[in-house]
Amino acid sequence: MSAVEAAVELPQYEVVGKTDAPVVIALGGISANRRVCEWWPGVAGAHRALDTERYRVLGVDYLDRPGISTHDQADAIATVLDQLGVQRAHALIGASYGGMVALAFAELYPERLERLVVIGAADRAHPMITAQRVIQRRIIELGVEVGREQDAVTLARALAITTYRSAREFEERFIGRRDVESFLFHNAERFAQGFSAQRYLALSLSSDMHRVDPSRVTAVTTLVAAEGDTVVPREQVERLASALAGPSRIVDLPATTGHDAFLTEQDALGRILHNAVTQSVS
């Protein structure tokens, strides 16, 4: 057993693809899980950008203990690679919270990674989004205190959705208050049915605590900036690109849905990812 395996909890994971094929790690937002082909069906699967006929696609369930950091999540992924006997991943792709974890992994384990793709994430949280998440956590803490945990998670998630989507989408899509309210709470209530307050609090705080030193990230990196993303504005992506130690490029993802474009624009994103994972690495 390696030192990493001895010290770090092994998360639940799933590998889909041919045995001995190159490994591509795919990480999504806080609501994603190890079943990558299910939550990213337009991106991962047979003959998709993350082609399970060509690669082994690895997904993990995030750890959610109190005080968990994105570097802790990165250590856990390294433990999974050890378990699989994989020394070096062909690519690591992370979106939203998964992008933070991907950057943390690239900082800690540069020798275990050939390519890095970061979608809607940066080396640290934007202060305005931290402000939004602080409010979400206070809502949940109050709900737990009064015995209404699921209602609190629903309300916090509804508030979060207003940051994940764009003002342009809301203006074009909804007519009045009832349409907006129905959309927010339909999605938030569905989320809350399978997401505990503890998990929400841990991963929300982990997002705000996230810090990576870009000068230690040496992997060939593709940064994807979604149009209208207010969680990670393009200027923040540009600052990250200029600070990375390794070669990098920014690719724009046209969208009306803002931060959630990695889920809503899977065809366009798939083309970007195909290019990113097949490019040569000198």
C-alpha distance (Angstrom), angle and dihedral (degrees) to the residues before:
residue distance angle dihedral
M1 . . .
S2 3.80 . .
A3 3.79 124.1 .
V4 3.80 89.5 -107.7
E5 3.81 92.6 52.3
A6 3.80 90.8 48.6
A7 3.79 93.8 52.5
V8 3.80 104.7 34.1
E9 3.80 131.3 65.7
L10 3.80 114.7 -116.3
P11 3.83 108.9 -124.7
Q12 3.76 123.7 -147.6
Y13 3.78 110.5 -91.3
E14 3.79 143.0 174.4
V15 3.79 130.2 -149.5
V16 3.80 120.2 -161.8
G17 3.80 121.2 -174.7
K18 3.76 143.9 52.5
T19 3.77 118.9 -33.6
D20 3.82 113.0 -101.3
A21 3.82 93.0 14.5
P22 3.83 116.9 134.2
V23 3.81 112.4 -80.5
V24 3.80 121.8 -117.7
I25 3.80 115.0 -172.1
A26 3.82 114.9 -150.4
L27 3.81 121.9 -167.8
G28 3.80 127.3 179.2
G29 3.78 137.9 -175.9
I30 3.79 126.2 -56.0
S31 3.81 91.5 -78.1
A32 3.82 93.8 52.6
N33 3.78 122.0 100.9
R34 3.79 141.3 -168.2
R35 3.84 93.0 -77.3
V36 3.78 96.2 86.1
C37 3.81 95.9 168.9
E38 3.82 89.1 57.9
W39 3.81 100.7 49.6
W40 3.83 94.3 34.0
P41 3.83 102.1 35.9
G42 3.80 95.0 151.7
V43 3.80 91.8 53.2
A44 3.82 108.7 32.5
G45 3.79 125.8 49.1
A46 3.78 141.9 61.3
H47 3.81 110.7 -21.8
R48 3.80 92.2 -1.6
A49 3.80 125.8 119.6
L50 3.80 89.3 -87.3
D51 3.78 91.1 45.6
T52 3.79 112.9 -160.2
E53 3.81 87.9 -161.2
R54 3.80 88.2 62.6
Y55 3.81 105.8 26.8
R56 3.77 140.1 33.4
V57 3.80 103.6 -120.1
L58 3.79 112.0 -150.0
G59 3.79 123.2 -161.2
V60 3.80 129.2 176.6
D61 3.78 138.7 -164.5
Y62 3.78 110.0 -120.2
L63 3.77 118.4 -116.2
D64 3.79 112.0 -118.9
R65 3.76 109.8 -169.2
P66 3.85 117.3 138.6
G67 3.79 112.3 -80.7
I68 3.81 94.3 18.0
S69 3.80 112.5 161.6
T70 3.78 132.6 -157.9
H71 3.81 87.1 -111.8
D72 3.82 89.1 55.6
Q73 3.81 88.3 53.1
A74 3.82 88.8 49.7
D75 3.81 90.8 51.8
A76 3.80 89.0 51.2
I77 3.81 90.9 53.2
A78 3.80 89.6 50.8
T79 3.80 87.4 53.8
V80 3.82 89.9 53.8
L81 3.80 90.5 51.0
D82 3.80 88.8 51.2
Q83 3.81 89.4 50.5
L84 3.80 89.9 52.4
G85 3.80 93.2 44.9
V86 3.81 91.6 -118.6
Q87 3.78 114.8 146.5
R88 3.82 98.1 179.7
A89 3.80 131.0 21.6
H90 3.78 119.5 -138.8
A91 3.82 89.7 -139.0
L92 3.77 142.2 -11.1
I93 3.79 116.1 -149.6
G94 3.78 120.8 -172.8
A95 3.78 131.8 176.9
S96 3.81 126.2 -166.5
Y97 3.83 107.4 -31.5
G98 3.79 86.9 3.8
G99 3.79 88.9 57.6
M100 3.80 89.8 56.5
V101 3.80 90.3 50.6
A102 3.80 90.1 47.2
L103 3.81 91.1 54.3
A104 3.80 90.6 48.0
F105 3.82 90.0 51.2
A106 3.80 91.6 49.1
E107 3.80 89.6 51.4
L108 3.82 94.6 48.7
Y109 3.81 100.8 35.5
P110 3.82 109.9 28.8
E111 3.80 91.4 153.1
R112 3.81 92.3 58.3
L113 3.79 96.9 57.8
E114 3.81 135.2 67.5
R115 3.81 101.4 179.2
L116 3.77 133.9 17.9
V117 3.81 126.3 -160.2
V118 3.79 118.4 -174.1
I119 3.81 120.3 -172.1
G120 3.79 120.8 -171.5
A121 3.80 96.5 -14.2
A122 3.80 139.2 102.0
D123 3.78 140.5 -173.0
R124 3.81 91.4 -83.8
A125 3.79 140.2 9.1
H126 3.79 119.6 -87.0
P127 3.84 109.2 -113.1
M128 3.82 93.1 -126.8
I129 3.80 91.7 55.0
T130 3.78 89.7 46.4
A131 3.82 86.8 56.0
Q132 3.80 89.9 53.4
R133 3.80 92.2 48.9
V134 3.80 92.3 48.3
I135 3.80 88.2 59.0
Q136 3.80 91.4 47.1
R137 3.80 91.4 53.0
R138 3.79 92.4 48.1
I139 3.82 89.3 52.5
I140 3.80 90.7 52.7
E141 3.79 94.4 45.1
L142 3.80 90.3 52.0
G143 3.80 91.2 47.3
V144 3.80 92.0 51.9
E145 3.81 89.9 48.5
V146 3.81 92.7 55.4
G147 3.81 95.8 39.7
R148 3.82 98.1 -105.7
E149 3.80 100.6 111.1
Q150 3.81 98.7 148.7
D151 3.81 92.9 46.6
A152 3.80 89.2 50.8
V153 3.81 93.3 49.4
T154 3.81 88.3 49.5
L155 3.80 92.8 52.0
A156 3.81 93.3 45.0
R157 3.79 91.2 49.8
A158 3.81 91.8 48.6
L159 3.80 88.5 55.1
A160 3.81 90.2 47.7
I161 3.80 91.5 53.0
T162 3.80 89.5 61.2
T163 3.83 87.2 63.9
Y164 3.80 95.7 41.7
R165 3.80 93.1 55.9
S166 3.79 129.3 51.6
A167 3.78 133.3 -110.0
R168 3.80 87.9 -126.9
E169 3.81 92.0 58.6
F170 3.80 92.4 48.8
E171 3.80 91.6 49.3
E172 3.81 93.1 49.5
R173 3.80 96.9 39.3
F174 3.79 108.4 40.4
I175 3.79 131.7 58.1
G176 3.78 102.8 -168.3
R177 3.77 148.7 -15.9
R178 3.79 96.2 -68.4
D179 3.81 92.8 55.9
V180 3.79 92.0 49.5
E181 3.80 93.4 45.7
S182 3.80 92.7 48.0
F183 3.80 92.5 50.8
L184 3.79 94.8 47.0
F185 3.76 98.0 47.0
H186 3.79 97.3 38.6
N187 3.79 89.2 58.8
A188 3.80 95.8 36.9
E189 3.80 94.4 50.1
R190 3.80 91.4 49.6
F191 3.80 89.6 51.0
A192 3.81 93.3 48.4
Q193 3.79 92.8 54.4
G194 3.79 90.9 71.6
F195 3.80 104.1 24.4
S196 3.79 122.7 80.1
A197 3.78 126.1 -145.1
Q198 3.81 89.7 -119.2
R199 3.79 92.2 55.6
Y200 3.80 92.9 45.9
L201 3.80 92.8 49.7
A202 3.81 93.7 46.8
L203 3.80 96.7 48.6
S204 3.80 94.1 40.2
L205 3.80 92.0 53.3
S206 3.81 90.0 43.2
S207 3.80 88.4 57.5
D208 3.79 91.7 52.9
M209 3.81 93.6 45.9
H210 3.81 92.0 50.6
R211 3.81 113.9 126.3
V212 3.81 127.1 163.2
D213 3.79 128.7 175.6
P214 3.84 103.6 -130.3
S215 3.80 91.1 -160.5
R216 3.80 88.1 69.4
V217 3.82 94.6 53.4
T218 3.80 106.5 95.1
A219 3.82 102.3 161.5
V220 3.78 121.7 113.7
T221 3.79 98.6 -94.4
T222 3.79 136.0 -159.4
L223 3.80 114.6 -166.2
V224 3.80 115.6 -161.5
A225 3.81 116.3 -155.8
A226 3.79 115.7 -166.3
E227 3.79 116.9 -146.1
G228 3.80 111.0 -105.4
D229 3.81 95.1 11.2
T230 3.82 106.2 157.7
V231 3.82 94.2 175.0
V232 3.81 90.6 64.1
P233 3.83 108.6 12.8
R234 3.78 117.8 -153.6
E235 3.80 92.6 -111.0
Q236 3.80 88.3 60.8
V237 3.81 89.6 52.0
E238 3.80 89.3 50.1
R239 3.80 91.5 52.9
L240 3.79 90.0 50.3
A241 3.81 92.4 49.5
S242 3.80 91.8 52.1
A243 3.82 91.6 50.7
L244 3.82 99.6 47.4
A245 3.80 115.6 109.3
G246 3.79 95.2 -144.6
P247 3.80 131.1 58.4
S248 3.78 113.1 -71.5
R249 3.77 143.1 173.1
I250 3.79 135.0 -168.3
V251 3.79 119.4 -132.6
D252 3.80 119.1 -168.1
L253 3.80 119.4 -136.9
P254 3.83 110.8 -153.9
A255 3.80 110.5 -138.8
T256 3.79 145.9 139.8
T257 3.81 93.3 -147.4
G258 3.80 99.6 70.9
H259 3.80 118.5 -154.2
D260 3.81 92.9 4.8
A261 3.81 91.1 61.9
F262 3.81 89.3 104.8
L263 3.81 85.8 68.9
T264 3.80 101.7 32.9
E265 3.82 99.6 41.8
Q266 3.79 99.5 47.4
D267 3.80 96.9 144.0
A268 3.81 93.6 54.4
L269 3.78 91.9 40.8
G270 3.79 90.3 49.2
R271 3.79 90.4 60.3
I272 3.79 90.5 51.0
L273 3.79 92.2 48.6
H274 3.79 93.1 46.9
N275 3.79 89.6 57.4
A276 3.81 92.1 44.3
V277 3.80 96.6 51.7
T278 3.81 95.7 42.3
Q279 3.82 98.5 45.7
S280 3.77 115.0 112.1
V281 3.79 118.8 -105.1
S282 3.79 114.9 -147.5
